[in-house]
Every structure is written in C-alpha cells, then in structure tokens.
Amino acid sequence: MAPTHSYPLPARLAVVGAGRLGTALGLALRSAGLEVEGPLGAGDRPAATDAVLLCVPDAEIGSVAATVAGSAPLVGHTSGATPLSALAPAGAVAFGLHPLQTFAGGEGAQRFLGAGCAVAGETGSALALATSLAERLGMTAFAISDSQRGAYHAAASIASNFLVTLQAGAEQVAGGAGLEPAEARALLAPLVRSTIENWAAVGPQQALTGPIARGDHATVERQRTAVGDTAPELLALFDALAERTRALAGSEALA
C-alpha cells in the first residue's frame, strides 16, 4: 500500500539501541541531514523529540517502548518479524523501518544505498514517514502488513543467514581438498558472487549449473562420498539440498 499523502521528515529523531544497526542508522541519518540523538542505550530515555526509532532485539521492543513513552508522538522499530503492536507501551503512533541489508559492524551510510526497506505504519502519515526516512537513505521502500511479516522475514533469513551457514559448510568440506578456511573463502567467493549475480539477473532456473543440472549422477555420488568422508554431519544437509536442486532442475526442464 502506498502512502496516502506525503509526510515531512522529522526535524529531530532519536535512535535507541547502539548495536550494529543502530550505530549504522544513527550515522547514516545524521549524514542525511537529520538532527539525531544517539544511538542511545536500550535503557536510556531520549529527550523530547519528533520521532524515536528503536534498534533493539525483538524481545526487548516492548520494554524499551515503555521506557521511551512520552518522548515522541511517533515511535518505530527496525524489526522485520515483530508486529507494530509490540510498540503499544510507547503510547505513540507506531511505524516500522526494516532495512533489507546485513550489517557486520563499521558500515557507513553507503551500506543503505540501493537496499530494499520494509516499511509499515499505523496511519497513512506514519507509513509515509517511514517511507521518507528509507528514501532519504537511498533505499527502496516497500510496504508490508503485520500478516506478511513471517514470510518476509523467513525469505530474508534464507537469503542471508542461511547463505552464511551454507558457505560455512562449503568451507568445511573444502578442508578435504587441503584448503585452509581463509584460502577456501578467497577461492570460493568469486564463484558465490557470480552465482548470486546470475540468480538476480535471470532467475533460479537459468542460473542453475553443476552436475545435478546436467544429470551427472555419478559425479553427485562422488561428491556425497567426499562430504561423508570430510564432514559426515553435513550429509543430511547435502542430501536435502541435492533433492531440492533436482526439483529445481526438473522445473527448468519443464519450462
């Protein structure tokens, strides 16, 4: 749902939560020309301001919202999974702002450029405010409802968190070829990048390559044996991924 009308950016904004995202957002919003207080600690109460943005773990949103009650007419969170109702203790109009990006620490404002950003608001004005903040940071805003949050956040976790877990497995199996972890990462990273670029450009069916896509069952069995020899705890993961890859290859053949 698009905003029903424009909403000016807040003259003053407080960021609560000094973790990776809170630190990055505080710097980026300040660089974008906003007057920003913080990032404050989760137990700190901001001075009276126009809006407060909570960058705290999901389980802490309710308690921190209660702490900032009365500080601003608009209070938002940066959770992708938690509904806006968690902000009720703030006694303010709620909004949501979830950058579809990963932060490992030390990132600057450029980290937000070109990223997607899930936005939400209890009112049209609150939604428009969240959209304006996202766009000021160079992100592409898209609205989600509370009922859509589970699927949205699961997709983000599969695309990001699970990808890291998968690459950790590849790094581990590469040890069977005599590669040290750092060496494996350096050698596999260009392959990972080009694979992701192909997926983004042409979709999963056309981007799929390798022995399963070619129907080379003997090679897949040799791979499976090597995984069993090197990291037997990863065999179940290998088998599950091979099954899903066969299904994807089959759907490509039928397309």
N, C-alpha and C positions, 0 to 999 in steps of 0.2 A: 504494500500500500504506500503510495507516495504521500509526502506531507501535503496537508490541505492548504497551507499558506507558509510563507517564509517566516523565519524566526531569527532575530539578530543573535550574533554570538554574545555570550556573557562578557561583560566588562571585566569581571573578576571570577576566578574559578579556583577552587581548592581541590587538590589531589590528595587522597588519603590512601596510604599504602606505599611503602618505599622499597618494594621488591623490584624485580626486573621490569615488569610492565609499567608500574607506577613511576619509576625513575625515568624510563624512556618517554612516557607520555608527558610527564612534567616538563622535561627538556624540550620536547617537540612542540608542545602547546605554547611554551614561552617563546621559542624561536619563531612561532607563527604569529606573534604579536599580542598574545593574551597575557593579562596580568594573572599570574599563577602563584598560589600559596602552596608550598610543599614541593615534593611529596612529604606528607606528614606520616608519623607513625600511626598504626591502627588504633591506638588508644588515645590519640590526640584529638582535641576538638578544634576545628578551624574557626577563624574569626568570621563574623558575618560577611557573607559573600552572595553572589548571584546563583552559583551552582556548585555542587560538590560531586566529585567523581570518585567512587570507591574502587580501588585496585587491590582488593584483598581476596584471600581464598574464599571459595564459595561458602564454606561452613561458617565463616565469620561475617558474612554480609549483614545478617540480621542484627547482630550485636553491635557492629560498627555503625550501622544505620541508626540505631538508638543513640549512640554516642554523639552523632552529628545532628540530631534532631534540633530544629530551630535555627540551624546555621544558614540555611538557604531555602528558597522556595522550590528548587529543583535539586533532586538527588539521583545520581545514576550509579550503575555498576558496570564493570567490564567483564562480566561472566557470560560465556556463551551458552551455558546449560541452565543457569538459575533463573526462574521466572521473576518478573518485576515485583511480584507480591512480596518477595523477600525484603524489599525496601520499605515496607509499610511502617516499621518502627520509626522511620525518619519523619513521618508526618508531612511529607512533601510530595510534589508531583514526581513520579518516577520515570526514568529513562534508562536505556541500555546502549552501550557502545562497546562492541567486541571486535577488535582488530583481528582479521584472519591472517595472522602472522605469528612467527615464532621469535622469541627473544631469549638469547643466551646470556645477556649482560653486556653493557658497554655500547649498545647501539645508539645512534643519533637519530635525528629527525628523518633522515633519508630512509630509514627502515620502514616507515609507513607509506612512502610514495608508491603508488600503484597497487597497494594491497586492497583486498576487499575488507569491508567492515559491516558487520551485522548491527543494525540499529533498531531500537524499539522505543515506544513512549506511551504513557497512559493517556495522553491527549495529543491532538494534532500538533500543538505547539511544542510539546516535549519531544515528539518524534522529529520535528523539523530542527529543533536544537541539536539533537544527536547527529542528524544528517549534516548540519552545518559544521559541527566540530570535526566529523570524519572528513568532509571535503576540504576543510581548511588544512588538514594534514596531508592532503593529496591522495586520500583513499577513495575507493568506490563504494558508496553506501548502498546497502540493500536491506529492506525491512523484513524482520521475522516476527512471528507471533510466538507467544509462550508455548502453544501446542506444537510448534515446529522446532523448538529448541533441541529436543532429544536427537532427532535425525540430523539436524545441522551440526551439532557438536560431535556426534559419532562420526560423521563424514570427515570433520576436521581432524579428529584423533586418528582415524585410519590413514588419512593422507599425510599426517605429520608424525605423530608419536609412534604409530606402528611402523612407519618407514624407518625410523631410527632403530627400532627393535630388529627389523628385518636386516638392516645393514650391519648391525652388531653380529647377527648370525652369519652373514656373509664373511665378515672379518674373522670370525672364529673358525669357519670352515677353511678359509684361506691359509690358516696355520698348517693345515695338512699338506699344503704345497710349499711349505717352508717360508711363508711370508710372515714377517712381524706385523703386529697390528697397525702401526703407523705406516708401514710400507704398503699394506693391503689397502688402507684408506686412500693413500695417494694414488694407487693404481686403479682402484675401482671407482673413485669419484668422477672421472670424466665419463665413464660408462653410465653411472647413475644420472649425471646431469643431462646427457644426451637422450637417455630413455625418458626422463621427465619432460624434456622439451618436445620429444616426438609425441608423447601422450597428450600434451597440451595442444599441440598443433593439429594432430589428425585423429585423436581418439584412441581408446584402448585396443580395439580390434586391429587397426592398421599398424599400431606401434609395436604389437607383439612380435618378437623374434625368438630364436633359440630352438632347441631340439624338440620341444613339445609342439611348437607351432609347425615344425617341419615333419612331425610324425616320426621322429627318430627315437624309437622306444629303447633301443639298445644303449644309446648314449644316456638317456634318462636313468636307466638302471645302473649304469656305471657311476653316475652322479650320486645316486641314492646309496650305493655301496660306500662311496667315499665319505658321505655325510655320516653314515653309520660307524665308519672306522674312526673319523676325526671328532665328531660331536654327536654321539648317539642320542643325546637328549633333544636334538633338533629334528629327529626323524619324523615325528608326528607333524611338526610344522612343515617340513619338506613335503610330506605326503598330502597334507591339506592344500598347500599352495599348488602342488602339481595337479591335483584334482580340479581346482578352480581354474587353473591355466588351461587344462584340457577343455573345460567347458567354454572358456573364452575363445580358444582356437576353433572349437566346433561352431560357435555362433558366428565367427568370421567366415567359416566355410559356407554357412547357410545364407550369409548376407548377399 
